[in-house]
Amino acid sequence: MRAVLCKEFGPPESLVVEEIADPKPGPGQVVVDVSAAGVNFPDVLVIQNKYQFKPALPFTPGGEISGTISALGDGVSGLAVGDRILASTGVGAFAEKIAINADSAVPIPDEMDFVTASAFLFTYGTSHYALKDRGHLAPGETLLVLGAAGGVGLAAVELGHVMGAKVIAAASTDEKLAVCKQHGADDVINYTDEDLKTRVKELTGGKGADVVYDPVGGDYAEAALRATNWEGRFLVIGFTAGIPTPPLNLVLLKGCQIVGVFWGSFVMRDPQKHLDNVAEMMAWFKAGKLKPHVSNTYSFENVAEALNEIADRKVKGKVVITP
């Protein structure tokens, strides 16, 4: 089979496409013929050895797939050859086939195509866990989403809308903000030419946001923390603009919480609750309440372009690799 390989840590251009042996399913595993693989910001970090998870070289990057089960390992029940599934894989997704643990396979509803399925689990799973389980977002509250046109950001905009919040989407261009409006944002802020703190205060009658969703970090984190309401929850998702060091006196003065969100660890620690969350999101998708936005698809040969688009924060929604 063909696969994208990281043979040495480095930029996306260092990746190669080669023929490698087809995987065989071990006990409790299934082999999936990959139809599509979602691309996420951690993929950019993993290949440069800058992520908390450090796979041994050589490895195939890519953390989520959709496809069809083509082989079953010993002890697998409840699944069959031909089943359409999606899964979070950690690594290994940018390949024509992959062996995964059977309990990580999630059935794809008939209403969902493979490209959409490959763009669903990582971003919506992260954002749903953040807003529901870590942020305890309640109907009528105000949610501020930074990096709102990116993968996890746009998912947070949609989910916040479905959960009954007033959603303020913040992003770097008017084009990105137009996409956010299409996906449920009530108000938008272009933080390249508007003061983030001042504008959030204006939009909330001086109170600030009840929940802040921050996958960006950098200089925007402190401004967003200063725009947090009394007893608000500041959700730390990621650091595409760098790791911030906000003054902790703000947390005391606002009586607010800074809350870490590590969806991958949550999935491993509480798999049943994760599956319950996925079931809730799938029901919303089938009801037409969630509409993943895929801005582009790429072949194996163009994987570097896809990763650079993510790294340069040009993506609106998700990009996908299609073998």
C-alpha positions as CSV (number, residue, x, y, z in Angstrom):
1,M,0.0,0.0,0.0
2,R,1.0,3.7,-0.4
3,A,1.6,5.8,2.7
4,V,3.0,9.2,3.7
5,L,6.1,8.7,5.8
6,C,8.0,10.9,8.3
7,K,11.5,9.5,8.2
8,E,13.1,12.4,10.0
9,F,11.6,15.2,12.0
10,G,11.2,18.4,10.0
11,P,8.9,20.6,8.0
12,P,6.0,19.2,5.8
13,E,8.3,19.2,2.8
14,S,10.4,16.5,4.4
15,L,7.6,13.9,4.2
16,V,7.7,11.2,1.5
17,V,5.2,8.9,-0.1
18,E,6.3,5.2,-0.4
19,E,5.0,1.7,-0.8
20,I,5.0,-0.2,2.5
21,A,3.5,-3.5,3.7
22,D,-0.2,-3.8,4.2
23,P,-1.2,-3.9,7.9
24,K,-2.5,-7.1,9.5
25,P,-5.1,-6.9,12.2
26,G,-4.0,-8.1,15.7
27,P,-6.3,-9.4,18.4
28,G,-9.1,-6.9,19.0
29,Q,-8.2,-4.9,15.9
30,V,-9.7,-4.2,12.5
31,V,-8.0,-3.1,9.2
32,V,-9.7,-0.1,7.6
33,D,-9.4,0.9,3.9
34,V,-9.0,4.6,4.3
35,S,-11.3,6.8,2.2
36,A,-10.3,10.1,3.7
37,A,-8.1,11.5,6.5
38,G,-8.6,14.7,8.4
39,V,-5.7,17.1,8.8
40,N,-5.3,18.9,12.1
41,F,-2.8,21.3,13.7
42,P,-1.2,18.6,15.9
43,D,-0.1,16.8,12.7
44,V,2.1,19.8,12.0
45,L,3.7,19.6,15.4
46,V,4.1,15.8,15.5
47,I,6.2,15.7,12.3
48,Q,8.5,18.4,13.8
49,N,8.9,16.6,17.2
50,K,7.1,19.6,18.9
51,Y,4.1,17.7,20.3
52,Q,3.6,16.0,23.6
53,F,3.1,12.7,21.8
54,K,6.4,11.7,20.1
55,P,6.1,8.6,17.8
56,A,9.2,6.6,16.9
57,L,10.7,7.2,13.4
58,P,9.7,6.3,10.8
59,F,5.9,6.8,11.1
60,T,2.9,7.8,9.1
61,P,1.3,11.0,10.4
62,G,-2.4,11.8,10.5
63,G,-4.8,11.4,13.4
64,E,-8.3,10.7,12.1
65,I,-9.8,8.6,9.3
66,S,-13.0,7.5,7.7
67,G,-13.2,4.3,5.6
68,T,-14.4,0.8,5.3
69,I,-13.5,-2.2,7.4
70,S,-11.7,-4.8,5.2
71,A,-10.4,-7.3,7.8
72,L,-11.2,-8.4,11.4
73,G,-8.7,-9.6,14.1
74,D,-9.4,-12.3,16.6
75,G,-12.0,-11.4,19.3
76,V,-13.7,-8.6,17.4
77,S,-17.4,-8.5,17.7
78,G,-20.1,-6.0,16.8
79,L,-18.3,-5.1,13.6
80,A,-18.2,-6.6,10.1
81,V,-16.2,-6.4,6.9
82,G,-17.8,-3.6,4.8
83,D,-18.8,-1.5,7.8
84,R,-18.3,2.3,7.2
85,I,-16.5,3.8,10.2
86,L,-14.6,6.8,11.4
87,A,-11.9,6.8,14.1
88,S,-9.3,8.8,15.9
89,T,-5.9,7.2,15.3
90,G,-3.2,9.3,16.9
91,V,-0.9,8.7,13.9
92,G,-1.1,6.5,10.8
93,A,-4.0,8.1,9.0
94,F,-2.2,9.3,5.8
95,A,-2.1,5.8,4.3
96,E,-4.3,3.6,2.1
97,K,-4.9,1.1,5.0
98,I,-4.6,1.2,8.8
99,A,-5.0,-1.3,11.6
100,I,-6.9,0.2,14.6
101,N,-8.4,-1.0,17.8
102,A,-11.9,-2.1,17.2
103,D,-13.3,-0.2,20.1
104,S,-12.1,3.1,18.6
105,A,-14.3,2.6,15.4
106,V,-17.4,4.7,15.3
107,P,-20.2,3.8,12.7
108,I,-20.8,6.4,10.1
109,P,-24.5,7.3,9.6
110,D,-25.9,6.9,6.1
111,E,-26.4,10.7,5.9
112,M,-22.6,11.3,6.3
113,D,-20.1,10.9,3.4
114,F,-16.5,9.8,3.9
115,V,-14.9,13.3,3.5
116,T,-17.3,14.8,6.1
117,A,-16.7,11.9,8.4
118,S,-13.0,12.3,8.3
119,A,-13.4,16.0,9.3
120,F,-15.8,15.3,12.2
121,L,-14.4,13.5,15.2
122,F,-11.3,15.4,16.2
123,T,-12.6,19.0,15.9
124,Y,-16.2,18.4,17.1
125,G,-15.1,15.9,19.7
126,T,-12.6,18.4,21.2
127,S,-15.1,21.3,21.1
128,H,-18.0,19.3,22.5
129,Y,-15.9,18.0,25.4
130,A,-14.6,21.5,26.0
131,L,-17.9,23.3,26.0
132,K,-20.0,20.6,27.7
133,D,-17.7,18.8,30.1
134,R,-15.0,21.4,30.9
135,G,-16.8,24.7,30.3
136,H,-20.3,23.7,31.4
137,L,-21.7,26.1,28.8
138,A,-25.4,26.9,29.6
139,P,-28.2,28.2,27.4
140,G,-28.2,32.0,27.4
141,E,-24.6,32.4,28.2
142,T,-22.1,34.2,26.0
143,L,-19.4,32.2,24.3
144,L,-16.3,33.9,22.8
145,V,-14.4,31.7,20.3
146,L,-10.9,32.7,19.2
147,G,-9.5,31.3,15.9
148,A,-13.2,30.8,15.1
149,A,-12.8,29.9,11.4
150,G,-10.3,27.1,12.0
151,G,-11.2,23.5,12.5
152,V,-11.9,23.3,16.3
153,G,-13.0,27.0,16.3
154,L,-15.7,26.6,13.7
155,A,-16.9,23.4,15.4
156,A,-17.1,25.4,18.7
157,V,-19.2,28.1,16.9
158,E,-21.7,25.5,15.7
159,L,-21.8,23.6,19.0
160,G,-22.2,26.8,21.0
161,H,-25.1,27.8,18.8
162,V,-26.7,24.3,19.2
163,M,-26.3,24.5,22.9
164,G,-28.2,27.7,23.1
165,A,-25.4,30.2,23.8
166,K,-24.8,33.6,22.2
167,V,-21.7,33.1,20.1
168,I,-19.1,35.8,19.4
169,A,-16.6,34.6,16.8
170,A,-13.2,36.2,16.6
171,A,-10.9,35.7,13.6
172,S,-8.2,37.5,11.5
173,T,-10.1,38.3,8.3
174,D,-13.6,39.3,7.2
175,E,-13.6,36.3,4.8
176,K,-13.2,34.0,7.8
177,L,-15.8,35.8,9.8
178,A,-18.3,35.4,7.0
179,V,-17.9,31.6,7.2
180,C,-18.4,31.9,11.0
181,K,-21.7,33.8,10.5
182,Q,-22.8,31.0,8.1
183,H,-22.2,28.5,10.9
184,G,-24.1,30.2,13.7
185,A,-22.1,33.1,15.1
186,D,-24.3,35.9,16.4
187,D,-21.6,38.5,16.4
188,V,-18.1,38.7,15.0
189,I,-14.8,40.4,15.8
190,N,-11.9,41.0,13.4
191,Y,-9.1,41.1,15.9
192,T,-6.5,42.4,13.4
193,D,-8.3,45.8,13.3
194,E,-10.5,45.8,16.4
195,D,-9.6,45.7,20.0
196,L,-10.7,42.3,21.3
197,K,-11.3,43.2,24.9
198,T,-13.1,46.4,24.1
199,R,-15.3,44.9,21.5
200,V,-16.3,41.9,23.6
201,K,-17.3,44.3,26.4
202,E,-19.4,46.3,24.0
203,L,-21.2,43.2,22.7
204,T,-21.9,41.9,26.2
205,G,-23.1,45.1,27.9
206,G,-19.9,45.5,29.8
207,K,-20.0,42.0,31.4
208,G,-17.7,40.0,29.2
209,A,-17.9,36.4,27.9
210,D,-19.1,33.6,30.2
211,V,-17.0,31.1,28.4
212,V,-13.8,31.7,26.3
213,Y,-12.7,29.1,23.8
214,D,-9.0,29.6,23.0
215,P,-7.1,27.4,20.5
216,V,-4.8,30.3,19.6
217,G,-3.0,31.6,22.7
218,G,-0.3,34.2,22.0
219,D,-1.1,37.8,22.5
220,Y,-4.9,37.2,22.2
221,A,-5.1,35.1,25.3
222,E,-4.6,37.9,27.8
223,A,-7.0,40.2,26.0
224,A,-9.6,37.5,26.0
225,L,-9.0,36.8,29.7
226,R,-9.5,40.5,30.4
227,A,-12.8,40.2,28.5
228,T,-14.0,37.3,30.7
229,N,-17.1,37.7,32.9
230,W,-17.2,37.2,36.6
231,E,-17.0,33.5,37.3
232,G,-16.3,32.9,33.7
233,R,-14.4,29.8,32.3
234,F,-11.4,30.3,30.0
235,L,-10.8,27.1,28.1
236,V,-7.2,26.4,27.0
237,I,-7.4,24.4,23.8
238,G,-4.1,25.0,22.0
239,F,-1.4,27.5,21.1
240,T,-1.2,28.1,17.3
241,A,0.1,31.6,18.1
242,G,2.4,30.5,20.9
243,I,2.1,29.7,24.6
244,P,0.9,32.7,26.6
245,T,1.7,33.8,30.1
246,P,-1.3,35.8,31.3
247,P,-1.1,37.5,34.7
248,L,-2.9,35.3,37.3
249,N,-4.2,38.3,39.2
250,L,-6.8,38.6,36.5
251,V,-8.2,35.2,37.6
252,L,-8.5,36.3,41.2
253,L,-10.1,39.7,40.3
254,K,-12.7,38.0,38.0
255,G,-13.3,34.9,40.1
256,C,-12.9,33.0,36.9
257,Q,-11.3,29.7,36.0
258,I,-8.6,28.8,33.5
259,V,-9.5,25.2,32.4
260,G,-7.3,22.8,30.5
261,V,-8.9,20.8,27.7
262,F,-7.0,17.6,26.6
263,W,-9.6,15.7,24.5
264,G,-7.2,12.9,23.6
265,S,-6.5,12.0,27.2
266,F,-10.2,12.3,28.1
267,V,-11.0,9.7,25.3
268,M,-8.5,7.2,26.8
269,R,-9.6,7.8,30.4
270,D,-13.3,7.8,30.0
271,P,-14.1,5.9,26.7
272,Q,-17.8,5.4,27.5
273,K,-18.5,9.1,28.2
274,H,-16.6,9.9,24.9
275,L,-18.9,7.5,23.0
276,D,-21.9,9.1,24.7
277,N,-20.7,12.5,23.5
278,V,-20.2,11.2,20.0
279,A,-23.7,9.8,20.0
280,E,-25.1,13.1,21.0
281,M,-23.2,14.9,18.2
282,M,-24.2,12.3,15.6
283,A,-27.9,12.9,16.5
284,W,-27.3,16.7,16.0
285,F,-25.6,16.0,12.7
286,K,-28.5,13.8,11.5
287,A,-30.9,16.5,12.5
288,G,-29.1,19.0,10.3
289,K,-27.7,21.1,13.2
290,L,-24.0,20.4,12.5
291,K,-22.5,20.9,9.1
292,P,-18.7,20.3,9.0
293,H,-17.0,22.7,6.6
294,V,-14.3,21.2,4.4
295,S,-12.5,23.9,2.5
296,N,-10.2,21.7,0.4
297,T,-9.0,18.1,-0.3
298,Y,-5.5,17.0,-1.1
299,S,-3.8,13.9,-2.4
300,F,-0.8,12.1,-0.7
301,E,1.5,14.0,-3.1
302,N,0.2,17.3,-1.9
303,V,0.2,16.6,1.8
304,A,2.8,19.2,2.5
305,E,0.6,21.9,1.0
306,A,-2.3,20.8,3.3
307,L,-0.1,20.9,6.4
308,N,1.3,24.3,5.5
309,E,-2.1,25.6,4.9
310,I,-2.9,24.5,8.5
311,A,0.4,25.9,9.9
312,D,-0.2,29.3,8.2
313,R,-3.7,29.5,9.6
314,K,-5.3,29.8,6.2
315,V,-7.8,27.0,6.6
316,K,-11.5,27.7,7.0
317,G,-12.9,24.7,8.7
318,K,-11.0,21.6,7.8
319,V,-8.8,20.2,5.0
320,V,-8.8,16.5,4.2
321,I,-6.4,14.0,2.6
322,T,-8.0,11.6,0.1
323,P,-6.0,8.5,-0.9
